[in-house]
């Protein structure tokens, strides 16, 4: 979904990989804005985006615009913006119950390049309204993170963070 042509521009195109033919297929839908390094997650039957990098001709700039892509209809819908601009991180589906009545939810974990980023902040949504989640210890971007979404009971699910730029990681 979208991407960065190094030192040139961001793109707004969406591509689908077809493993049967080992080819990439460009979809008809496009993001309303060109972005790269977008935190994305598959949530139910949509791909959700939260922020991403813009290119101002000189440097990458974090954004907070957010969208969802309908895989079946090949269409984009604008959703409420993530509260804080971020990029260069992941969005995760997490079965935590942090947002009341919402299991699973989407968590966007830290990230960002534009000051005050990189951050240790977490933004959480259940597909409509965003909430501020619990922060983790060390600010970072471009780091591996994942969750054991299969653990549905509150209090038993985990998110793992590993070392990344600019600091060493911790587990939250």
N, C-alpha and C positions, 0 to 999 in steps of 0.2 A: 504494500500500500504506500504509494508516493515514494519519495527518495531524494537523494542529493547528488547532483552532478558537481563534482568537486570543483570549488572555486568558480563556479558558473551560475548555478541556480538550483532551486528545489523543483520537484515535479509534483503533479497532482494525479497521476495515472494509477490505476489499480490493475494488478496482474494476478492471474490464477495459474498455478502449476498443474499440469495434467501428467500424472505419473505414468499412465498407460502409453502415452506417446512421447514422454520425456520432453515436453515443450511447454512454453509459457504462452498464455492467451491473454491479450489485453481486453479488459472489460469495457463496456460502454460507459458506465458511470465513472465520474471523476470527483475528487475532493473539490469543494468550492474554492479552496486556497491551496497553493503549493506548499508542501511540508516534507520534512525528513526527520529521521530519528524519533518517530512517533511512538509513544507508549500505546500499545494496542492489546486487546484481549478478545477472544471469542466468548461471548456471553449469550446464552441461549442460541438463537439462530442468527446472530448479528456479530459483526466485528466492530467493536467500540474503540474510538480513539480519544485521547485526552492530552491536548497540547501538541507538542512537537516543535521542531526547529524551523524558523524562517531564515532566509538568507538576505541580508541587506546590501549585498555587493562587496562587503568586506569581512563580515563575521557572521556566525550563527547567533540567532536571537530566539530565546524561549518564547512560546506562545501559550495561550490557555483555551483556544477555541476547540470545540469537541464535536464529534460526529458519530453516527453509527451507519454501517454499511449493511444493507440487506442482501445476503448471499443469493437468495432465490430471485428476488425482483431486480437485482443488479441496480440498486438505487441508494443514494446517500440522503440522510436526514440530519439536520442540525439539532444538537441536543444542548442542554445547559452547559455553559463553560465550566471547566475545572476551576476551582477557586484561585489556584496559584499557577503561574506560568511554569512549565517544566518541559523537559525533553530528555533524550539520552537515558531512558530508564524503561522499566516494564510496568505494565498493568497486569494484575493478577485477578483471577476469580478465586474468592476466598469464602469459605463456609463458616463465618464467624458470628453472625448476628449482631455486629457492631451497630448497624442501622436497624432500628426497631422494626420487626416484621419482615426483614430482608435477609434471606439466606438462600443462595449465596449472594455476595456483593462483589463489586469491583474495587480493588485497592490499587492506587497509583503510588509507587514507592520512591520517594526522594527524587533524585535526578537534577537535571538542569545545568546550564552553563552561565547564563546571564546573572550577574550579581542581583540578589544575595545568594543565588545558587552556586554550587551544588548544595542540596539540602538534605535534611533528615526527616522532612515532613511527609505525611501520608494523607492522601485525599481518598474518600470513600463515597461510592454512589451505589444506588440500587436501581439505576436506570432512569432516574429523574432528578432528584435533588442531591447535591453534593454535601458532604459533611467533612469536618476535619477529623482525621483519625489520630491514633496515638503515634507520636514520633519514634523513630529508632535512634540509636546512640550517635553514630558518626555520619556526618553529611557525605554524600558520594554521588557519582554518576557513572554510567557505563559499567555496571556491576551485575554479576549473575545473581538472580533472586528467583525463588520459586516457592510453591506451597503444596501441601498435601491435601488438596481440595476434597479428596475422598473421605476425610474424617468429618462427618457432618455434625457431630455433637459439639455444642458450644464448649469451649475450653480445651478441646482436644486437637484442634487444627493448629498448624504451625506455618510461619513464613520464615524462609532461610535467606540470609543475605551473606555475601562473601566479599572478600577484599576487592577494592576498586579504586579508581582515581577520585580524589587525590589522596585518600587516607586508607589505612588498613580497616578491614571490616569487623563486624561483630554479628552476633546472632540475636535476633529479636523474637 
